Amino acid sequence: MQELVHGLTQFARMNAGPLAFAVVLVALLPLMAGYLVLLERKIMADMQVRLGPMRVGPHGLLQPIADALKLLIKEDIIPENADLLVFWVAPATSVMAAMTALAAIAFGPGLQVARDLNVGILFVVGVSSLGIFGIVLGGWASNSHYSLLGALRSSAQLVSYETAAGMAMVSGLLLAGTLQIRGIVEAQRGHWWFICYAPVGFFTYLVASVAETNRAPFDLPEAESELVAGYMTEYSGFRWALYFLSEYTNMIVVASVATTLFLGGWLRPFASVRWLGFLDYLPPLLMLAVTAYCLVRVPQQPVAVQKWFLLAVAGCCALGAGMLAAPLALAPAKPYFAAVHGCFWFLLKVSAYIYVFLWLRFTLPRYRFDQLMRLGWQFLIPVSIVNVLGLGVALALADRWPLWASLAVTTLATLLIAAYLVRAGGRSTGEPAAAGKA
């Protein structure tokens, strides 16, 4: 017994940091997903020249809490003759797969649960792909034809676009030469970010990640603006919310993978250029600018609670500016510079990537299912394969030619093939001819 206690104590001492970070991550993810929904509604309202949620709390900021309480006390309905065990397990499977995938994501140097995992990206892709089991099992266990058809449609979409996303990720892995998260990020320190070397791969991954997370305009399996919500039609209450929690967690996962592979991870822009070292002062200056903006807006608020709230936000931003400025000014805090500033840059890039998700939802109309599958199989997959082949040829020729020159030639060839595929796809469907007749 004493040896067991000693072993557990030793394990906790060695892994205290990752364990604490894992607890914080699991505790904050539901809250982050709820406020991501609120942010989405606010952005949609801004694009449509309206206010969005404003009733619950100052500026509607307590709306996610109200929604969570509503779903907790909402009547839980289970269809007759449903498979109870599978019906319960299915949404939890999707959530657990999405949360476990985040364990290998590094939000900064040392800010990682599974540290030094030599197959980090492979782990993320493999575990996140298990979420499809929750979708298929949820549709099958509901004892509903609509749910089953929605689950089959969703599984076909995920399989189609995961292939293109995987091939797009290979382009980043070829440039990095490793599957380790830290190695991929450090490979971009002395060079341009990999989005500059493989723009076609990044674009392919962007489109495939939108479809893989069932986001508009590829949200055919859910189609929440329609009457039947696909594989989750028979779900209600908090189990219904678990599916949406897994969707928004998957958005964070794919955005983190894109940031790691193509956008330099936690590195600031031009991290290896010494004369651009002044960019290290940009994070605290940005936080101070947000603080000043909040203070300017305080007198314009019509209600006292909104004024106090904006003052609180300004105080939090000022505190964040102080934390970001401390490693630059104080010698005892300098060892934490890489972790603090790395986390800031990583979250900033992830936020920008997720904003593109939200922007696409409120900009593009929904695809038909045949258009969605055609885009995946007849365009994205061939283009991603050609892109990987071209990148391999460019790396093979790097000993004789400058890398940028060979990459420029192969990228141009990939774009020409993509244009040919678009033209050939239009001729096969007869869409240009129909448009001409119209």
Secondary structure per residue as TSV (DSSP state, phi and psi in degrees):
chain	resnum	aa	ss	phi	psi
A	1	M	-	360.0	-41.4
A	2	Q	H	-65.0	-37.7
A	3	E	H	-66.6	-36.9
A	4	L	H	-64.3	-44.7
A	5	V	H	-63.4	-40.7
A	6	H	H	-64.0	-40.5
A	7	G	H	-64.7	-43.1
A	8	L	H	-65.2	-38.8
A	9	T	H	-64.3	-42.0
A	10	Q	H	-64.8	-40.5
A	11	F	H	-63.7	-44.0
A	12	A	H	-65.2	-36.4
A	13	R	H	-67.8	-39.5
A	14	M	H	-74.7	-29.2
A	15	N	T	-118.4	25.7
A	16	A	H	-62.3	-43.7
A	17	G	H	-62.4	-54.9
A	18	P	H	-60.1	-37.9
A	19	L	H	-65.6	-43.1
A	20	A	H	-63.5	-41.6
A	21	F	H	-64.8	-36.8
A	22	A	H	-65.0	-42.1
A	23	V	H	-63.6	-43.8
A	24	V	H	-62.8	-40.9
A	25	L	H	-63.8	-46.5
A	26	V	H	-67.7	-35.2
A	27	A	H	-71.9	-35.6
A	28	L	H	-88.0	-22.4
A	29	L	H	-59.1	-47.9
A	30	P	H	-58.6	-38.7
A	31	L	H	-66.6	-41.8
A	32	M	H	-62.9	-40.9
A	33	A	H	-64.6	-41.0
A	34	G	H	-62.3	-43.4
A	35	Y	H	-77.5	-19.6
A	36	L	H	-68.5	-36.4
A	37	V	H	-63.3	-43.7
A	38	L	H	-62.9	-42.5
A	39	L	H	-61.0	-40.5
A	40	E	H	-61.3	-43.1
A	41	R	H	-68.4	-35.0
A	42	K	H	-68.3	-41.8
A	43	I	H	-65.4	-40.9
A	44	M	H	-61.0	-42.8
A	45	A	H	-64.3	-39.7
A	46	D	H	-64.6	-39.0
A	47	M	H	-68.0	-26.7
A	48	Q	T	-100.3	13.1
A	49	V	T	56.4	55.3
A	50	R	S	-146.5	-179.0
A	51	L	-	-91.3	-31.8
A	52	G	-	82.1	-164.0
A	53	P	-	-60.5	122.7
A	54	M	-	-135.5	-4.2
A	55	R	S	-81.6	-44.2
A	56	V	S	-94.6	107.3
A	57	G	S	81.0	170.0
A	58	P	G	-64.5	126.6
A	59	H	G	59.3	21.4
A	60	G	G	73.2	19.2
A	61	L	T	-76.2	-9.7
A	62	L	T	-97.2	6.2
A	63	Q	H	-60.3	-43.0
A	64	P	H	-60.5	-36.2
A	65	I	H	-65.5	-42.7
A	66	A	H	-63.8	-40.3
A	67	D	H	-64.0	-41.5
A	68	A	H	-64.2	-42.4
A	69	L	H	-64.6	-39.0
A	70	K	H	-62.1	-43.4
A	71	L	H	-70.1	-30.0
A	72	L	H	-69.0	-37.8
A	73	I	H	-97.6	1.6
A	74	K	S	-71.1	147.9
A	75	E	-	-61.1	130.9
A	76	D	-	-94.9	117.4
A	77	I	-	-111.9	128.8
A	78	I	-	-118.2	126.3
A	79	P	-	-61.5	150.7
A	80	E	T	-67.9	141.3
A	81	N	T	66.6	16.6
A	82	A	-	-76.7	151.9
A	83	D	-	-77.1	102.1
A	84	L	H	-61.4	-46.1
A	85	L	H	-62.6	-48.0
A	86	V	H	-67.7	-35.6
A	87	F	H	-62.5	-34.9
A	88	W	H	-77.4	-39.8
A	89	V	H	-77.2	-31.6
A	90	A	H	-55.7	-54.2
A	91	P	H	-65.5	-33.4
A	92	A	H	-66.2	-32.2
A	93	T	H	-63.1	-44.3
A	94	S	H	-63.5	-41.9
A	95	V	H	-67.5	-43.6
A	96	M	H	-65.0	-38.3
A	97	A	H	-63.3	-43.3
A	98	A	H	-66.3	-42.5
A	99	M	H	-70.3	-38.0
A	100	T	H	-65.9	-34.2
A	101	A	H	-61.7	-29.5
A	102	L	G	-71.4	-13.3
A	103	A	G	-63.6	-31.8
A	104	A	G	-91.6	-6.0
A	105	I	-	-77.3	132.0
A	106	A	-	-99.9	113.5
A	107	F	S	-82.0	-6.2
A	108	G	S	174.4	174.0
A	109	P	T	-61.7	115.3
A	110	G	T	89.6	-15.2
A	111	L	-	-91.3	73.1
A	112	Q	-	-153.3	138.4
A	113	V	S	-75.9	-55.3
A	114	A	S	-93.0	86.1
A	115	R	T	-75.7	145.9
A	116	D	T	55.4	33.7
A	117	L	-	-76.3	117.0
A	118	N	T	-73.3	-10.3
A	119	V	T	-123.5	45.9
A	120	G	H	-58.0	-50.1
A	121	I	H	-65.1	-39.5
A	122	L	H	-62.5	-38.0
A	123	F	H	-63.5	-45.2
A	124	V	H	-60.9	-46.8
A	125	V	H	-65.5	-43.8
A	126	G	H	-65.5	-44.6
A	127	V	H	-71.6	-43.0
A	128	S	H	-64.2	-27.9
A	129	S	T	-69.4	-18.4
A	130	L	T	-69.3	-15.6
A	131	G	H	-60.7	-21.5
A	132	I	H	-65.6	-26.6
A	133	F	H	-64.2	-38.4
A	134	G	H	-62.7	-37.1
A	135	I	H	-69.4	-48.3
A	136	V	H	-65.2	-44.8
A	137	L	H	-66.7	-36.6
A	138	G	H	-63.9	-41.4
A	139	G	H	-67.9	-37.7
A	140	W	H	-72.9	-40.2
A	141	A	H	-73.8	-14.1
A	142	S	T	-75.7	-13.4
A	143	N	T	58.2	44.9
A	144	S	-	-140.3	133.3
A	145	H	H	-65.0	-37.4
A	146	Y	H	-64.2	-44.9
A	147	S	H	-65.1	-40.7
A	148	L	H	-65.1	-43.2
A	149	L	H	-65.2	-38.9
A	150	G	H	-63.6	-39.2
A	151	A	H	-66.5	-41.2
A	152	L	H	-65.6	-40.8
A	153	R	H	-64.4	-39.8
A	154	S	H	-68.1	-42.4
A	155	S	H	-64.3	-39.0
A	156	A	H	-63.4	-39.6
A	157	Q	H	-66.7	-43.9
A	158	L	H	-65.9	-42.4
A	159	V	H	-62.5	-40.6
A	160	S	H	-64.1	-48.3
A	161	Y	H	-85.9	-19.8
A	162	E	H	-67.1	-31.4
A	163	T	H	-63.5	-47.6
A	164	A	H	-65.3	-40.2
A	165	A	H	-64.3	-40.2
A	166	G	H	-63.3	-42.3
A	167	M	H	-66.5	-34.9
A	168	A	H	-66.4	-37.2
A	169	M	H	-67.7	-31.0
A	170	V	H	-60.3	-34.4
A	171	S	H	-62.3	-40.6
A	172	G	H	-69.4	-37.1
A	173	L	H	-68.6	-34.8
A	174	L	H	-62.2	-39.7
A	175	L	H	-71.0	-35.0
A	176	A	H	-81.0	-35.8
A	177	G	-	76.3	16.0
A	178	T	-	-155.8	158.1
A	179	L	-	-99.6	-5.7
A	180	Q	-	-76.1	134.7
A	181	I	H	-58.8	-49.9
A	182	R	H	-63.4	-37.9
A	183	G	H	-65.8	-36.7
A	184	I	H	-65.0	-42.3
A	185	V	H	-68.7	-44.7
A	186	E	H	-66.7	-26.6
A	187	A	T	-65.5	-20.3
A	188	Q	T	-95.2	0.4
A	189	R	T	-70.3	-45.9
A	190	G	S	-91.5	6.1
A	191	H	S	-132.7	-177.1
A	192	W	-	-70.3	158.5
A	193	W	-	-62.0	154.0
A	194	F	H	-67.9	-14.6
A	195	I	H	-65.2	-27.7
A	196	C	H	-75.0	-31.6
A	197	Y	H	-83.6	-32.3
A	198	A	-	-132.1	65.6
A	199	P	H	-65.0	-34.2
A	200	V	H	-66.2	-39.8
A	201	G	H	-63.0	-40.3
A	202	F	H	-65.8	-43.5
A	203	F	H	-63.1	-41.4
A	204	T	H	-62.0	-43.3
A	205	Y	H	-66.3	-37.9
A	206	L	H	-60.0	-50.2
A	207	V	H	-64.9	-43.9
A	208	A	H	-66.0	-35.5
A	209	S	H	-69.4	-34.5
A	210	V	H	-63.1	-43.9
A	211	A	H	-70.9	-35.1
A	212	E	H	-67.7	-29.8
A	213	T	T	-93.6	10.6
A	214	N	T	59.1	37.4
A	215	R	-	-94.6	152.9
A	216	A	T	-63.4	142.4
A	217	P	T	-88.8	18.8
A	218	F	S	-111.0	28.9
A	219	D	-	-92.0	39.4
A	220	L	T	-61.1	-38.3
A	221	P	T	-63.9	-27.5
A	222	E	T	-103.7	-55.4
A	223	A	-	48.0	62.3
A	224	E	T	-65.2	-14.9
A	225	S	T	-82.9	-3.5
A	226	E	S	-100.7	176.8
A	227	L	S	-76.6	-33.6
A	228	V	-	-104.6	123.3
A	229	A	-	-99.1	38.8
A	230	G	G	64.7	-136.7
A	231	Y	G	-66.3	-16.8
A	232	M	G	-104.2	18.9
A	233	T	T	-57.8	-41.8
A	234	E	T	-88.6	3.4
A	235	Y	-	-93.0	146.9
A	236	S	-	-145.5	169.8
A	237	G	H	65.8	-144.1
A	238	F	H	-75.1	-27.1
A	239	R	H	-65.9	-34.0
A	240	W	H	-64.4	-38.8
A	241	A	H	-67.5	-28.0
A	242	L	H	-63.3	-35.9
A	243	Y	H	-64.1	-41.1
A	244	F	H	-71.4	-31.3
A	245	L	H	-63.3	-41.0
A	246	S	H	-67.2	-36.0
A	247	E	H	-63.8	-46.3
A	248	Y	H	-74.0	-30.2
A	249	T	H	-66.5	-39.9
A	250	N	H	-63.7	-32.7
A	251	M	H	-61.1	-42.4
A	252	I	H	-65.3	-38.1
A	253	V	H	-63.9	-51.0
A	254	V	H	-67.7	-33.9
A	255	A	H	-67.1	-36.8
A	256	S	H	-68.5	-39.2
A	257	V	H	-65.4	-44.0
A	258	A	H	-62.1	-40.9
A	259	T	H	-63.8	-41.4
A	260	T	H	-67.8	-44.4
A	261	L	H	-80.1	-38.6
A	262	F	H	-118.1	-20.2
A	263	L	S	-115.6	19.4
A	264	G	-	81.5	7.3
A	265	G	T	58.5	-126.5
A	266	W	T	-89.0	6.3
A	267	L	-	-78.2	143.8
A	268	R	-	-75.5	163.8
A	269	P	T	-58.4	134.5
A	270	F	T	53.9	56.6
A	271	A	T	-65.6	-26.0
A	272	S	T	-93.5	-2.0
A	273	V	-	-90.9	114.3
A	274	R	G	-68.8	-39.2
A	275	W	G	-72.5	-7.3
A	276	L	G	-98.6	20.9
A	277	G	G	-63.5	-18.1
A	278	F	G	-64.4	-16.0
A	279	L	G	-65.7	-17.2
A	280	D	G	-65.7	-21.8
A	281	Y	G	-87.7	-4.3
A	282	L	H	-68.0	-43.1
A	283	P	H	-56.8	-50.4
A	284	P	H	-65.4	-32.5
A	285	L	H	-66.8	-37.8
A	286	L	H	-63.7	-42.6
A	287	M	H	-65.3	-37.4
A	288	L	H	-66.9	-34.9
A	289	A	H	-65.0	-41.0
A	290	V	H	-64.9	-38.8
A	291	T	H	-60.7	-46.4
A	292	A	H	-63.1	-39.3
A	293	Y	H	-62.7	-42.5
A	294	C	H	-64.2	-40.6
A	295	L	H	-66.2	-35.8
A	296	V	H	-67.0	-34.6
A	297	R	H	-80.8	-12.1
A	298	V	G	-58.3	-50.2
A	299	P	G	-64.5	-18.4
A	300	Q	G	-84.3	-6.4
A	301	Q	-	-78.1	136.1
A	302	P	S	-79.2	-21.0
A	303	V	S	-118.8	146.2
A	304	A	H	-62.9	-38.4
A	305	V	H	-64.7	-32.6
A	306	Q	H	-70.6	-35.4
A	307	K	H	-64.8	-44.7
A	308	W	H	-64.8	-36.3
A	309	F	H	-65.8	-44.9
A	310	L	H	-63.8	-34.1
A	311	L	H	-64.0	-39.5
A	312	A	H	-65.5	-41.2
A	313	V	H	-62.7	-42.1
A	314	A	H	-61.3	-40.1
A	315	G	H	-64.1	-41.8
A	316	C	H	-63.7	-40.9
A	317	C	H	-66.2	-38.5
A	318	A	H	-64.8	-39.1
A	319	L	H	-62.9	-43.2
A	320	G	H	-61.7	-39.4
A	321	A	H	-62.9	-39.2
A	322	G	H	-65.2	-40.2
A	323	M	H	-65.5	-37.1
A	324	L	H	-74.3	-29.5
A	325	A	H	-84.5	-23.2
A	326	A	H	-58.5	-46.1
A	327	P	H	-64.8	-19.3
A	328	L	H	-84.8	-25.3
A	329	A	H	-112.1	-29.0
A	330	L	-	-109.0	129.4
A	331	A	G	-63.1	-41.3
A	332	P	G	-64.4	-23.0
A	333	A	G	-93.4	-5.8
A	334	K	G	-61.2	-33.6
A	335	P	G	-61.7	-19.0
A	336	Y	G	-95.4	7.2
A	337	F	H	-61.2	-48.9
A	338	A	H	-62.4	-41.1
A	339	A	H	-69.2	-46.7
A	340	V	H	-68.7	-50.9
A	341	H	H	-71.4	-34.0
A	342	G	H	-62.9	-41.6
A	343	C	H	-63.8	-39.0
A	344	F	H	-61.5	-50.0
A	345	W	H	-65.9	-38.0
A	346	F	H	-63.7	-48.1
A	347	L	H	-66.0	-33.5
A	348	L	H	-64.2	-43.9
A	349	K	H	-67.6	-41.5
A	350	V	H	-62.0	-41.3
A	351	S	H	-63.3	-40.7
A	352	A	H	-64.7	-39.3
A	353	Y	H	-65.4	-42.5
A	354	I	H	-67.6	-33.5
A	355	Y	H	-60.3	-36.1
A	356	V	H	-61.7	-39.9
A	357	F	H	-55.9	-49.5
A	358	L	H	-66.1	-40.7
A	359	W	H	-62.9	-41.5
A	360	L	H	-64.5	-36.3
A	361	R	H	-62.5	-37.4
A	362	F	T	-97.1	11.5
A	363	T	T	-118.7	-43.5
A	364	L	S	-102.5	142.0
A	365	P	-	-73.9	159.5
A	366	R	-	-70.4	139.9
A	367	Y	-	-74.7	155.0
A	368	R	-	-75.1	159.4
A	369	F	H	-66.9	-35.7
A	370	D	H	-67.7	-35.4
A	371	Q	H	-66.6	-39.2
A	372	L	H	-62.1	-46.9
A	373	M	H	-69.7	-35.5
A	374	R	H	-65.8	-40.8
A	375	L	H	-61.5	-39.0
A	376	G	I	-71.4	-51.2
A	377	W	I	-84.1	-35.7
A	378	Q	I	-96.7	-8.6
A	379	F	I	-127.3	-62.0
A	380	L	I	-64.6	-45.4
A	381	I	H	-64.8	-49.2
A	382	P	H	-60.2	-41.4
A	383	V	H	-64.6	-40.3
A	384	S	H	-66.5	-37.4
A	385	I	H	-66.1	-45.9
A	386	V	H	-62.5	-37.8
A	387	N	H	-63.3	-42.3
A	388	V	H	-65.4	-42.1
A	389	L	H	-62.2	-44.4
A	390	G	H	-63.3	-39.6
A	391	L	H	-66.1	-38.8
A	392	G	H	-62.5	-41.8
A	393	V	H	-63.3	-42.3
A	394	A	H	-63.0	-40.9
A	395	L	H	-68.9	-33.3
A	396	A	H	-68.3	-31.4
A	397	L	G	-89.3	2.6
A	398	A	G	-65.6	-23.3
A	399	D	G	-72.4	-26.7
A	400	R	T	-101.1	-39.6
A	401	W	S	-112.9	158.8
A	402	P	-	-61.8	141.7
A	403	L	H	-60.1	-39.3
A	404	W	H	-65.0	-34.2
A	405	A	H	-69.9	-46.4
A	406	S	H	-65.8	-36.9
A	407	L	H	-67.3	-37.5
A	408	A	H	-62.3	-41.9
A	409	V	H	-66.5	-47.9
A	410	T	H	-68.9	-34.8
A	411	T	H	-66.9	-40.8
A	412	L	H	-61.8	-41.7
A	413	A	H	-62.8	-40.4
A	414	T	H	-63.5	-41.9
A	415	L	H	-64.8	-37.1
A	416	L	H	-65.1	-41.4
A	417	I	H	-65.6	-38.6
A	418	A	H	-63.4	-41.4
A	419	A	H	-63.4	-38.5
A	420	Y	H	-64.3	-40.4
A	421	L	H	-64.5	-39.1
A	422	V	H	-63.3	-44.3
A	423	R	H	-65.7	-43.6
A	424	A	H	-66.1	-38.0
A	425	G	H	-65.6	-37.4
A	426	G	H	-65.6	-38.7
A	427	R	H	-68.4	-36.5
A	428	S	H	-70.3	-31.8
A	429	T	H	-88.8	-15.1
A	430	G	T	75.1	14.9
A	431	E	H	-66.3	-42.2
A	432	P	H	-63.0	-38.4
A	433	A	H	-64.3	-41.7
A	434	A	H	-65.2	-39.1
A	435	A	H	-65.2	-36.4
A	436	G	H	-65.7	-41.2
A	437	K	H	-65.0	-37.6
A	438	A	-	-66.2	360.0
